Amino acid sequence: MTCATRQEQLIVPRRQARTLVKNGYDVYFCVSDDGPVETIDGVKYIPVGYHGGGYVKRILLLSRLMYKVALDINADYYQTESPDFLKLLLRFKRKGKKCFYTFFESHPFTYYNKSTLPYFLTHIGVLLMSYSMKRKLKYMDAVFAVSDDILDYLNKWGIKKAVLLGNFPEVNKDYQLTKEDYLNRENRVIYYGHIPNSSRQQNVISAIKDIPNVKYLLAGKFWDYNVLNRLKEDIGENRIEFIDGFERNRLPEILSKCTISNTARDLSGTKSSNGSFGIIKIFESMEAALPILCQDVPMYRKLINEYHCGMLVDVNNIDSIRNAMQYLVSHKEEAYEMGQNGRRAVIEKYSWDQVQKIYLSYL
């Protein structure tokens, strides 16, 4: 059950659904749109007949519609990633069904950074949401967390069936990047996905400006498009390219244009200040055999030291970013080997292939 439309479906539920289909399960997505019933990649999408209308209307109307459609399916297992539908899972629990919840991010604590309300009102809202979710999650058969920081506060909440399932990509086993292909690529750094203020793009641009023959690709959604225009003016449009959002199936093509993936952002003051395995762009970039730039925090320091798959930077320090990029550009053969090391790390440890057995064991 999801608040999203079939076009907006997130990575994690789609990945879980494909795993279930491959293992012989009939899988249904109840989605909040009024499109047709259709089957995509073996998953049947069932519309609830409603799309849009604001938060309050969604809570009052969409929950009832979602429950009715999901009840008619009469599944053995029910799962959602939406806090709005936790109460529906409790109703299915009372009917003897097994129910699971997937945590994608630090709900509800992310509202401290997202809310435009005064702090004291945001704080009250976070406390109320925390209390409500904690009470409901205790009845779930499993609560899947995509990162260590989320697992940590679920444990503090007393959720005994909290399980870490890293937000890791599926491996394309047929993919291969040869040294010749990599060395012949134009030097291009990429940052993709959500592009928040914490990624300090102005610092990255300032670093790249001083490195000849390096271009920058931003692919995703900006927190402020006025900033993008200033970046273009600063570095010149011939050295920066912007893709305003993209379908997930285009990602391999986009990454194939690049030689370095910048995944760094300022994590200070967040619940993920030591790093998070919930940031999938790190592992997607490694799977694509690109050397990565990571923020210099304990979790990523351990990753880089173990696999030598990229370089650590301080995204708040232009010299740090510039020196790392300059090294990778000047030592392109070593950069290629870092990318190969990263792909090996994903295959060995940081892929959905390695954790899907844990997911299936709860069914």
C-alpha positions as CSV (number, residue, x, y, z in Angstrom):
1,M,0.0,0.0,0.0
2,T,1.5,3.3,-1.0
3,C,0.5,7.0,-1.3
4,A,2.5,7.2,-4.5
5,T,1.2,6.7,-8.0
6,R,2.7,3.8,-10.1
7,Q,5.0,6.3,-11.8
8,E,6.2,7.6,-8.5
9,Q,7.0,4.2,-6.9
10,L,10.2,4.3,-4.9
11,I,13.2,2.2,-5.4
12,V,12.9,0.0,-2.3
13,P,9.3,-1.3,-2.8
14,R,10.0,-2.0,-6.4
15,R,13.1,-3.9,-5.6
16,Q,11.3,-5.9,-2.9
17,A,8.4,-6.6,-5.3
18,R,10.8,-8.0,-8.0
19,T,12.4,-10.3,-5.4
20,L,9.0,-11.6,-4.4
21,V,7.9,-12.2,-8.0
22,K,11.1,-14.1,-8.7
23,N,10.4,-16.3,-5.7
24,G,6.9,-17.3,-6.8
25,Y,4.8,-14.8,-4.9
26,D,1.8,-13.0,-6.4
27,V,2.5,-9.3,-5.7
28,Y,0.0,-6.4,-5.8
29,F,0.6,-2.7,-5.4
30,C,-2.4,-0.7,-4.2
31,V,-1.6,2.8,-5.6
32,S,-3.2,6.2,-5.1
33,D,-4.2,6.9,-8.7
34,D,-7.2,6.3,-11.0
35,G,-5.3,4.6,-13.8
36,P,-6.0,1.1,-15.2
37,V,-5.2,-2.2,-13.6
38,E,-2.0,-3.3,-15.2
39,T,0.9,-5.7,-14.7
40,I,4.5,-4.4,-14.8
41,D,7.5,-6.7,-14.3
42,G,5.1,-9.3,-12.8
43,V,3.6,-6.9,-10.3
44,K,-0.1,-6.1,-10.6
45,Y,-1.0,-2.5,-10.0
46,I,-4.4,-1.9,-8.5
47,P,-5.7,1.7,-8.5
48,V,-7.8,2.9,-5.5
49,G,-9.6,5.4,-7.8
50,Y,-8.3,8.6,-6.1
51,H,-5.4,10.9,-6.8
52,G,-4.6,14.2,-5.2
53,G,-6.6,16.5,-2.9
54,G,-4.3,17.6,-0.1
55,Y,-3.0,15.9,3.1
56,V,-6.2,16.0,5.3
57,K,-8.4,14.8,2.4
58,R,-5.9,12.1,1.7
59,I,-5.9,10.9,5.3
60,L,-9.7,10.9,5.6
61,L,-10.6,9.5,2.1
62,L,-7.6,7.7,0.8
63,S,-7.1,5.4,3.8
64,R,-10.7,4.1,3.5
65,L,-10.3,3.5,-0.2
66,M,-6.9,1.8,0.3
67,Y,-8.2,-0.5,3.0
68,K,-11.2,-1.6,0.9
69,V,-9.0,-2.4,-2.2
70,A,-6.3,-4.1,-0.1
71,L,-8.9,-6.1,1.8
72,D,-10.5,-7.4,-1.4
73,I,-7.1,-8.8,-2.5
74,N,-7.0,-10.9,0.6
75,A,-3.2,-11.2,0.7
76,D,-1.2,-13.3,3.2
77,Y,1.2,-10.4,3.8
78,Y,0.7,-6.6,3.8
79,Q,3.4,-4.0,3.7
80,T,3.6,-0.2,3.4
81,E,6.2,2.5,3.6
82,S,3.7,5.3,4.4
83,P,3.1,6.4,8.0
84,D,-0.5,7.3,7.0
85,F,-1.3,3.6,6.5
86,L,0.2,2.1,9.7
87,K,-3.3,2.1,11.2
88,L,-4.5,0.0,8.2
89,L,-1.8,-2.6,9.0
90,L,-3.1,-2.8,12.5
91,R,-6.5,-3.7,11.1
92,F,-5.0,-6.4,8.9
93,K,-3.0,-7.7,12.0
94,R,-6.3,-8.2,13.8
95,K,-7.4,-10.3,10.8
96,G,-4.4,-12.6,11.3
97,K,-2.3,-11.3,8.5
98,K,1.5,-10.7,8.7
99,C,2.3,-7.1,8.3
100,F,5.6,-5.2,7.6
101,Y,6.7,-1.6,7.5
102,T,9.7,-0.2,5.6
103,F,11.4,2.9,6.9
104,F,13.1,4.9,4.0
105,E,14.4,7.8,6.0
106,S,14.5,9.3,9.5
107,H,10.8,9.8,9.8
108,P,9.6,11.8,11.7
109,F,12.8,13.5,12.7
110,T,13.4,14.8,9.1
111,Y,10.6,17.3,9.7
112,Y,13.0,19.4,11.8
113,N,14.8,20.3,8.6
114,K,11.8,20.3,6.3
115,S,9.1,22.1,8.3
116,T,8.4,25.8,7.7
117,L,6.5,26.1,11.0
118,P,8.0,27.7,14.1
119,Y,10.4,25.3,16.0
120,F,8.1,24.7,19.0
121,L,5.2,23.7,16.7
122,T,7.4,21.4,14.7
123,H,8.8,19.9,17.9
124,I,5.3,19.1,19.2
125,G,4.3,17.6,15.8
126,V,7.5,15.4,15.8
127,L,6.8,14.2,19.4
128,L,3.1,13.3,18.5
129,M,4.1,11.5,15.3
130,S,6.9,9.7,17.1
131,Y,4.5,8.5,19.8
132,S,1.9,7.4,17.3
133,M,4.4,5.5,15.1
134,K,6.2,3.9,18.0
135,R,2.9,2.5,19.4
136,K,1.9,1.0,16.0
137,L,5.2,-0.3,14.9
138,K,5.5,-2.6,18.0
139,Y,2.8,-4.8,16.5
140,M,4.5,-5.3,13.1
141,D,6.0,-8.7,12.2
142,A,9.1,-6.8,11.0
143,V,10.2,-3.2,10.5
144,F,12.8,-2.8,7.8
145,A,15.3,0.0,8.2
146,V,17.4,1.1,5.2
147,S,20.2,2.6,7.3
148,D,22.0,2.2,10.6
149,D,20.8,5.5,12.0
150,I,17.2,4.6,11.5
151,L,17.8,1.2,13.0
152,D,19.4,2.9,16.0
153,Y,16.4,5.0,17.0
154,L,14.0,2.1,16.2
155,N,15.9,0.2,18.8
156,K,15.6,3.1,21.2
157,W,11.9,3.1,20.5
158,G,11.9,-0.5,21.7
159,I,10.9,-2.0,18.3
160,K,12.2,-5.6,18.9
161,K,11.7,-6.7,15.3
162,A,13.6,-3.9,13.6
163,V,15.8,-5.3,10.8
164,L,18.5,-3.6,8.8
165,L,18.2,-3.9,5.1
166,G,20.7,-1.6,3.5
167,N,19.5,0.6,0.6
168,F,21.7,-1.3,-1.8
169,P,21.3,-1.6,-5.6
170,E,20.6,-4.7,-7.6
171,V,23.7,-5.8,-9.5
172,N,23.8,-5.8,-13.3
173,K,25.9,-8.9,-13.6
174,D,26.4,-8.4,-17.4
175,Y,28.0,-4.9,-16.9
176,Q,31.7,-4.4,-17.5
177,L,33.7,-1.3,-17.8
178,T,37.1,-1.8,-19.5
179,K,40.1,0.3,-18.7
180,E,40.2,1.5,-22.3
181,D,36.6,2.6,-22.2
182,Y,37.1,4.5,-18.9
183,L,40.4,6.2,-20.0
184,N,38.7,7.4,-23.2
185,R,35.8,9.0,-21.3
186,E,35.7,12.7,-21.0
187,N,36.5,13.8,-17.5
188,R,33.1,14.5,-16.0
189,V,32.0,14.6,-12.3
190,I,28.4,13.8,-11.5
191,Y,26.1,14.5,-8.6
192,Y,22.6,13.1,-9.1
193,G,19.3,12.5,-7.3
194,H,17.9,15.1,-4.9
195,I,20.3,18.0,-4.8
196,P,20.0,19.6,-1.4
197,N,21.7,22.6,0.1
198,S,23.9,20.3,2.2
199,S,25.6,19.1,-1.0
200,R,27.3,22.5,-1.2
201,Q,27.3,22.7,-4.9
202,Q,28.8,26.2,-4.9
203,N,31.9,24.7,-3.3
204,V,32.1,21.9,-5.8
205,I,31.8,24.4,-8.7
206,S,34.5,26.5,-7.2
207,A,36.8,23.5,-7.0
208,I,36.1,22.3,-10.6
209,K,36.7,25.8,-12.0
210,D,40.4,25.4,-11.2
211,I,40.8,22.0,-12.9
212,P,41.1,22.3,-16.6
213,N,39.2,19.9,-18.9
214,V,36.8,18.7,-16.2
215,K,33.0,19.1,-16.7
216,Y,30.2,18.7,-14.2
217,L,26.8,17.0,-14.6
218,L,24.0,17.7,-12.2
219,A,21.1,15.3,-12.7
220,G,18.0,15.5,-10.4
221,K,15.9,18.0,-8.6
222,F,17.3,21.2,-7.1
223,W,16.2,22.6,-3.7
224,D,16.5,26.1,-5.4
225,Y,16.7,26.6,-9.1
226,N,18.0,30.2,-8.6
227,V,21.1,28.5,-7.3
228,L,21.5,26.5,-10.4
229,N,21.4,29.7,-12.6
230,R,24.1,31.2,-10.4
231,L,26.3,28.1,-10.7
232,K,26.0,28.2,-14.5
233,E,27.0,31.8,-14.5
234,D,29.9,31.1,-12.2
235,I,31.5,28.2,-14.2
236,G,30.1,28.8,-17.7
237,E,27.4,26.7,-19.4
238,N,30.0,24.9,-21.5
239,R,31.4,23.2,-18.4
240,I,28.1,22.3,-16.6
241,E,25.2,20.2,-17.8
242,F,21.9,19.9,-15.9
243,I,19.3,17.2,-16.3
244,D,16.1,18.2,-14.7
245,G,14.9,14.9,-13.3
246,F,15.1,11.6,-15.0
247,E,13.5,8.2,-15.1
248,R,15.4,5.6,-13.1
249,N,15.9,3.4,-16.1
250,R,18.1,6.1,-17.6
251,L,20.6,6.1,-14.7
252,P,23.1,3.6,-16.3
253,E,23.2,5.7,-19.4
254,I,23.8,8.9,-17.4
255,L,26.5,7.3,-15.3
256,S,28.2,6.0,-18.4
257,K,29.0,9.6,-19.4
258,C,31.0,10.2,-16.2
259,T,34.4,9.3,-14.6
260,I,33.8,10.4,-11.0
261,S,30.7,10.4,-8.8
262,N,30.3,13.0,-6.1
263,T,28.2,11.7,-3.3
264,A,29.4,14.1,-0.6
265,R,27.2,16.3,1.5
266,D,27.4,17.9,4.9
267,L,25.9,15.5,7.5
268,S,26.7,17.5,10.6
269,G,23.7,18.2,12.8
270,T,21.7,15.3,11.2
271,K,20.8,11.9,12.6
272,S,23.3,10.5,10.0
273,S,26.3,12.5,11.1
274,N,28.5,9.4,11.1
275,G,27.3,8.4,7.6
276,S,24.4,6.3,6.4
277,F,24.0,3.2,4.2
278,G,20.6,4.6,3.2
279,I,22.1,6.9,0.5
280,I,21.8,4.6,-2.5
281,K,23.7,6.9,-4.9
282,I,26.9,5.8,-3.2
283,F,26.4,2.2,-4.0
284,E,24.8,2.7,-7.4
285,S,27.9,4.7,-8.4
286,M,30.2,1.9,-7.1
287,E,28.1,-0.7,-9.0
288,A,28.7,1.4,-12.1
289,A,32.5,1.2,-11.4
290,L,33.0,4.9,-10.8
291,P,35.3,6.1,-8.1
292,I,33.3,8.1,-5.5
293,L,33.8,11.2,-3.4
294,C,32.4,10.7,0.1
295,Q,32.1,13.0,3.0
296,D,34.9,12.3,5.5
297,V,32.9,10.7,8.3
298,P,33.5,7.4,10.2
299,M,31.2,5.1,8.1
300,Y,32.5,6.2,4.8
301,R,36.1,6.4,6.1
302,K,35.8,2.7,6.9
303,L,34.4,1.9,3.4
304,I,37.1,3.8,1.6
305,N,39.9,2.3,3.7
306,E,38.6,-1.2,3.3
307,Y,38.1,-1.1,-0.5
308,H,40.1,1.8,-1.8
309,C,37.1,2.8,-3.9
310,G,37.3,6.5,-3.9
311,M,38.4,9.5,-1.8
312,L,37.2,11.3,1.3
313,V,36.4,15.0,1.2
314,D,35.1,17.8,3.4
315,V,32.3,19.3,1.3
316,N,32.6,22.5,3.3
317,N,36.3,22.9,2.2
318,I,36.9,23.9,-1.5
319,D,40.6,22.8,-1.3
320,S,39.6,19.4,0.0
321,I,37.2,18.9,-3.0
322,R,39.7,20.3,-5.5
323,N,42.6,18.2,-4.3
324,A,40.5,15.0,-4.5
325,M,39.2,15.7,-8.0
326,Q,42.6,16.8,-9.2
327,Y,44.2,13.5,-7.9
328,L,41.6,11.3,-9.7
329,V,41.9,13.2,-12.9
330,S,45.7,13.2,-12.8
331,H,45.8,9.5,-11.8
332,K,43.1,8.2,-14.1
333,E,44.4,4.6,-14.2
334,E,44.3,4.5,-10.4
335,A,40.8,6.1,-10.5
336,Y,39.8,3.2,-12.8
337,E,41.1,0.7,-10.3
338,M,39.1,2.4,-7.5
339,G,36.0,2.1,-9.6
340,Q,36.7,-1.6,-10.1
341,N,37.2,-2.0,-6.3
342,G,33.9,-0.3,-5.7
343,R,32.0,-2.6,-8.0
344,R,33.7,-5.6,-6.3
345,A,32.6,-4.2,-2.9
346,V,29.0,-3.9,-4.1
347,I,29.0,-7.5,-5.4
348,E,30.6,-8.9,-2.3
349,K,28.8,-6.9,0.4
350,Y,26.6,-3.9,-0.6
351,S,24.1,-5.2,-3.0
352,W,20.4,-6.1,-2.7
353,D,21.5,-9.6,-3.8
354,Q,23.3,-10.0,-0.5
355,V,20.4,-8.9,1.8
356,Q,17.3,-10.1,0.0
357,K,17.5,-13.5,1.8
358,I,17.1,-11.6,5.1
359,Y,13.9,-10.0,3.7
360,L,12.5,-13.3,2.4
361,S,13.2,-15.0,5.8
362,Y,10.4,-12.9,7.4
363,L,7.7,-14.2,5.1
